[in-house]
Amino acid sequence: MTQPIYAIGDIHGQLEMLEEALARIEADGGPEARVVFLGDYTDRGPDSRGVIELLSKGLDEGRNWVCLLGNHDRMFSMFMEDYPRNDARLLVGYHWLHDRIGGVETLQSYGVEVPDGIRIYELHAEARQAVPAHHRLFLETLPDYHQEGELLFVHAGIRPGVALEDQNQDDKIWIRQEFLKDQTEHPWMVVHGHTQIPAPEHRGNRINLDSGAGFGRPLTTAVFEGRQCWVLSKEGRVPLLPE
């Protein structure tokens, strides 16, 4: 019998949704269930701090979890370095604290406000005081993909036609159209998030689990047995079939 693997889409600071998702997983697969988190634990939602604390504590306790790196997690991590950096994949004029990105909400979850007129070095100093060292370490050590059996878990996707060992991290956490529009068969079923859609979708060669929790929509949890996929709802497993 194939051991099920569970995956949770982009969380974006939604701690209550995450706790509900983990309860559903435990009800379906028990406390030792294998869970892969697809990244983007931070920004937009109300409790990025709580999400990171739950995940880092679970890893420290030896839970059977894999937490992947998302682009929002890397942006937070870059800001928290000794000298704050901005991700080069952002549009010109954008930065982690831009209204559309959600870094302000992340800092607020740590009790750090972002008043008008504050300078980056001042805010950075406050953030370095407020964000626990083990949260920074959690962000710094996240892997950018996980391959298991016929499944490849990655935050955003892969560049088609490039060997896994040659994939660029920027693509793995940022890529969109070059991956989303590609219909060729990959060596694995690629399970990803990053590009929000109204509901999870199965495209035959990839499965997108980012259903927009960062904007208050439901957080998607899926369960896999080989390449078979179900969405884990309140009522139990619902098959997710190729479109």
C-alpha positions as CSV (number, residue, x, y, z in Angstrom):
1,M,0.0,0.0,0.0
2,T,1.4,3.4,-1.0
3,Q,2.1,5.7,2.0
4,P,0.1,8.9,1.6
5,I,1.9,12.2,1.4
6,Y,0.0,15.4,2.3
7,A,0.7,18.9,0.9
8,I,-0.4,22.3,2.1
9,G,-0.6,25.3,-0.2
10,D,0.5,28.9,0.5
11,I,-0.3,29.8,4.1
12,H,0.6,33.5,4.2
13,G,0.2,34.1,7.9
14,Q,-3.1,32.3,8.3
15,L,-2.4,30.4,11.5
16,E,-6.0,29.3,12.2
17,M,-6.4,27.9,8.7
18,L,-3.1,26.0,9.2
19,E,-4.2,24.5,12.5
20,E,-7.4,23.4,10.9
21,A,-5.5,21.8,7.9
22,L,-3.2,19.9,10.3
23,A,-6.2,18.6,12.2
24,R,-7.7,17.3,9.0
25,I,-4.4,15.6,8.1
26,E,-4.2,14.0,11.5
27,A,-7.8,12.7,11.2
28,D,-7.0,11.2,7.8
29,G,-3.5,10.0,8.2
30,G,-2.6,10.0,11.9
31,P,-0.1,12.0,13.9
32,E,2.9,10.7,12.0
33,A,1.6,11.7,8.6
34,R,4.1,12.9,6.0
35,V,3.4,16.6,5.2
36,V,5.1,18.9,2.7
37,F,4.5,22.6,3.1
38,L,4.8,24.5,-0.2
39,G,6.2,27.7,1.1
40,D,5.0,31.3,1.6
41,Y,4.4,31.1,5.3
42,T,4.6,34.8,5.7
43,D,3.1,38.1,4.5
44,R,-0.5,39.4,4.0
45,G,-2.2,37.3,6.6
46,P,-2.4,38.3,10.3
47,D,0.0,35.9,12.1
48,S,3.2,35.1,10.2
49,R,5.0,34.8,13.5
50,G,2.5,32.2,14.7
51,V,2.9,30.2,11.5
52,I,6.7,30.2,11.6
53,E,6.6,29.2,15.3
54,L,4.3,26.3,14.7
55,L,6.3,25.0,11.8
56,S,9.8,25.5,13.4
57,K,8.6,23.8,16.6
58,G,7.2,20.9,14.7
59,L,10.5,20.4,12.9
60,D,12.4,20.6,16.2
61,E,10.1,18.0,17.7
62,G,10.8,15.6,14.8
63,R,7.5,15.8,13.0
64,N,7.5,14.1,9.6
65,W,7.3,17.4,7.8
66,V,9.2,19.1,4.9
67,C,8.9,22.9,4.8
68,L,9.9,24.4,1.5
69,L,11.1,27.9,0.7
70,G,8.7,30.4,-0.9
71,N,9.5,33.7,-2.5
72,H,7.8,35.6,0.4
73,D,9.9,33.6,2.9
74,R,13.1,34.5,1.0
75,M,12.1,38.2,0.9
76,F,11.6,38.2,4.7
77,S,14.9,36.4,5.2
78,M,16.7,38.9,3.0
79,F,15.3,41.8,5.0
80,M,16.5,40.2,8.2
81,E,20.1,39.9,7.1
82,D,22.8,42.0,8.7
83,Y,22.3,44.5,5.9
84,P,18.8,44.2,4.4
85,R,18.5,43.2,0.7
86,N,15.7,43.4,-1.8
87,D,14.8,40.5,-4.1
88,A,15.9,41.2,-7.7
89,R,12.9,39.3,-9.0
90,L,10.5,42.1,-7.9
91,L,9.3,44.7,-10.3
92,V,11.1,48.0,-10.3
93,G,9.6,50.2,-7.5
94,Y,8.5,47.2,-5.5
95,H,10.1,46.0,-2.2
96,W,9.1,43.6,0.6
97,L,7.3,46.4,2.5
98,H,5.2,47.4,-0.6
99,D,1.4,47.3,-0.1
100,R,1.1,44.5,-2.6
101,I,3.7,42.2,-1.0
102,G,2.7,42.1,2.7
103,G,5.9,42.5,4.6
104,V,4.3,45.2,6.8
105,E,1.7,42.6,8.1
106,T,4.6,40.2,8.9
107,L,6.4,42.8,11.0
108,Q,3.2,43.7,12.7
109,S,2.8,40.1,13.8
110,Y,6.1,40.5,15.7
111,G,4.9,43.8,17.3
112,V,6.9,46.0,14.9
113,E,4.9,48.9,13.4
114,V,5.9,50.7,10.2
115,P,5.0,54.3,10.6
116,D,5.2,56.9,7.8
117,G,8.6,58.5,7.6
118,I,10.6,55.7,9.2
119,R,13.9,54.9,7.4
120,I,14.8,51.3,6.5
121,Y,17.8,51.1,8.8
122,E,15.6,52.2,11.7
123,L,12.9,49.6,10.9
124,H,15.6,46.9,10.3
125,A,17.1,47.5,13.7
126,E,13.6,47.1,15.4
127,A,12.9,43.9,13.4
128,R,16.3,42.4,14.3
129,Q,15.4,42.9,18.0
130,A,11.8,41.5,17.6
131,V,12.2,38.5,15.3
132,P,13.6,35.5,17.3
133,A,16.9,34.0,16.1
134,H,15.3,30.6,15.6
135,H,12.8,32.1,13.2
136,R,15.6,33.6,11.2
137,L,17.4,30.3,11.1
138,F,14.2,28.5,10.0
139,L,13.9,30.9,7.0
140,E,17.6,30.6,6.2
141,T,17.6,26.8,6.1
142,L,14.5,26.0,4.0
143,P,15.1,23.7,1.1
144,D,13.8,24.9,-2.3
145,Y,12.3,21.6,-3.5
146,H,11.5,18.1,-2.4
147,Q,11.3,15.0,-4.6
148,E,9.6,11.8,-3.4
149,G,8.6,9.0,-5.6
150,E,6.6,10.2,-8.6
151,L,6.1,13.7,-7.0
152,L,8.2,16.8,-7.1
153,F,7.2,19.5,-4.6
154,V,8.3,23.0,-5.3
155,H,7.0,26.5,-4.4
156,A,6.5,28.0,-7.9
157,G,7.5,25.5,-10.4
158,I,10.5,24.5,-12.6
159,R,11.9,25.6,-15.9
160,P,10.8,23.1,-18.5
161,G,13.5,21.1,-20.2
162,V,16.1,21.8,-17.5
163,A,17.5,18.9,-15.3
164,L,16.5,19.1,-11.7
165,E,20.1,19.5,-10.5
166,D,20.5,22.5,-12.9
167,Q,17.3,24.3,-11.9
168,N,17.8,27.9,-10.5
169,Q,16.4,28.8,-7.1
170,D,14.9,32.0,-8.6
171,D,12.8,29.9,-10.9
172,K,11.8,27.4,-8.3
173,I,10.3,30.1,-6.1
174,W,9.3,32.8,-8.7
175,I,8.6,31.2,-12.1
176,R,5.1,31.6,-13.6
177,Q,4.2,31.6,-17.3
178,E,7.1,29.6,-18.7
179,F,6.1,26.8,-16.4
180,L,2.3,27.3,-16.2
181,K,1.8,27.3,-19.9
182,D,4.0,24.3,-20.6
183,Q,2.0,21.1,-21.2
184,T,4.9,18.7,-21.7
185,E,5.1,15.7,-19.4
186,H,7.7,16.1,-16.6
187,P,9.6,13.2,-15.0
188,W,7.3,13.7,-12.0
189,M,4.0,15.2,-11.1
190,V,4.9,18.8,-10.1
191,V,3.0,19.9,-7.0
192,H,3.3,23.7,-6.5
193,G,1.7,26.9,-5.2
194,H,2.8,30.5,-5.8
195,T,0.2,31.4,-8.5
196,Q,-3.1,32.0,-6.7
197,I,-6.3,30.6,-8.3
198,P,-9.9,30.3,-7.0
199,A,-9.6,26.6,-6.3
200,P,-6.9,23.9,-6.6
201,E,-6.4,22.6,-10.1
202,H,-4.9,19.5,-11.8
203,R,-3.3,20.2,-15.2
204,G,-2.1,16.7,-15.9
205,N,1.6,17.5,-15.6
206,R,1.3,19.8,-12.5
207,I,-1.1,20.5,-9.6
208,N,-1.5,24.0,-8.1
209,L,-2.6,24.2,-4.5
210,D,-2.4,28.0,-4.0
211,S,-6.1,28.9,-3.5
212,G,-5.5,32.4,-2.1
213,A,-5.3,32.0,1.7
214,G,-3.2,35.1,1.8
215,F,-6.3,37.1,0.7
216,G,-8.7,35.3,3.1
217,R,-9.8,32.5,0.8
218,P,-9.6,28.8,1.9
219,L,-6.2,27.1,2.5
220,T,-5.9,24.0,0.3
221,T,-4.7,20.7,1.7
222,A,-4.2,17.7,-0.6
223,V,-3.3,14.1,-0.1
224,F,-1.3,12.0,-2.6
225,E,-1.0,8.2,-3.1
226,G,1.4,7.9,-6.0
227,R,0.1,10.4,-8.6
228,Q,-3.5,10.1,-7.4
229,C,-4.6,13.3,-5.7
230,W,-7.5,14.2,-3.4
231,V,-8.3,17.6,-1.8
232,L,-8.9,17.1,2.0
233,S,-12.1,18.8,2.8
234,K,-14.1,19.0,6.1
235,E,-16.1,15.9,4.8
236,G,-12.9,14.0,3.9
237,R,-11.2,13.2,0.6
238,V,-12.5,14.7,-2.7
239,P,-10.8,13.5,-5.9
240,L,-8.8,16.2,-7.8
241,L,-8.9,15.1,-11.4
242,P,-7.0,16.4,-14.4
243,E,-8.8,19.1,-16.3
